[in-house]
Amino acid sequence: MKKNNSLLRREPISNTNLLMTITVCTFICMYVIAMIAWGGGFLNPQQFLDLFNNNAYLLIIACGLTMVMISGGIDISGGGITALVTMVCVVYLEDHGGTVLGSLFIALGIGLAFGLVHGILVSYLEIQPFIVTLAGMFFARGMITIVSIAPRTAAHEAFLKLKQARITLPGIGYYGKTGNFIPAQIEPGVLVAITIVLVIAVILKWTRFGRNLYAVGGSSHSALTLGINVKRTKFYAYLFAGLLSGISGYVYLLHTGAGDAANAAQAEMQAIASNIIGGTLLTGGVGNVIGTLFGMLSLKTITNIVIASGLTKPYYQSITTGLMLCFFILLQSVILAIREKGHFRLLLPEWMRFGKTSKNESD
């Protein structure tokens, strides 16, 4: 049988795939070392799954930010939008006799409204994205206290049933102190987050819009010469980011069941950190959502390692996060500098390549 030469042809691995591979390998090594050195909870499948249960909302925010950062932009409003959604939805359910479906549409509407405004201001009025999304973050946080000064808790019967739902993973679990087997469980929000990761991965790899994002982030001037509508591409990136922030708010509410001005605190910075660790460059044109997923897992795993080491003070976690970010930024800079000089070439089959080669995707 004749082999398909196009599938077997090997080409230099792109910067996107290379940085993602480094992140995946780093996470695996980190978790294996934690299992060997500390054991305990790291050997418990439920603790690993809780990385997803506790941070599904963060993963969703980070996914939207991935698209924005690939296009060469930035969005720091995700945490504020998430918190606003939780408060508005709780007030709607408790004070206005709302329905679960109605609260979901409200969450999507809030996210789309912010994404629409951000997209227009950044793409068509060409205002700096950091300033626009910073204003969006302040506006969202301020609106929370207008909706309700005091924290609110959802007691809506139908919503509580959805919040308390769990998906049991057959054959995966741990043995309790009494010797009984306890199956591992995940929350519905995790399925939402993983679905979003897969959908965005498909968009970035196999759609024209995804290829346009890489092209615009690599060089907007070159993208214009190729006939790409740069403004529209950036607009949709911010629109999607806003929509995902709205979904993130509802997932956060399903996890905590409460609306509070302190919800999703520093989620914007953690989402940016997850993207950087995952190999998405602030300069644009390089990155993918699978790397973002492992970036988030790496960020939260290092936090668990710090706690397991007995360093429970919050500032220890901040210090390790900062050091981790510096390490990955330095590593990325060194690797990309070496590659530009042609001293570092890895080969990858064509069918495994992720995304489209752009200005920053030099061989």
Helices and strands as residue ranges (DSSP letters): H 5-8, E 10-12, H 15-37, G 40-43, H 45-53, H 56-70, H 78-95, H 100-119, I 120-124, H 129-147, E 152-153, H 157-163, E 167-175, E 181-186, H 188-206, H 208-218, H 220-225, H 230-256, E 258-259, H 267-277, H 289-308, H 314-340, E 347-349, G 350-352
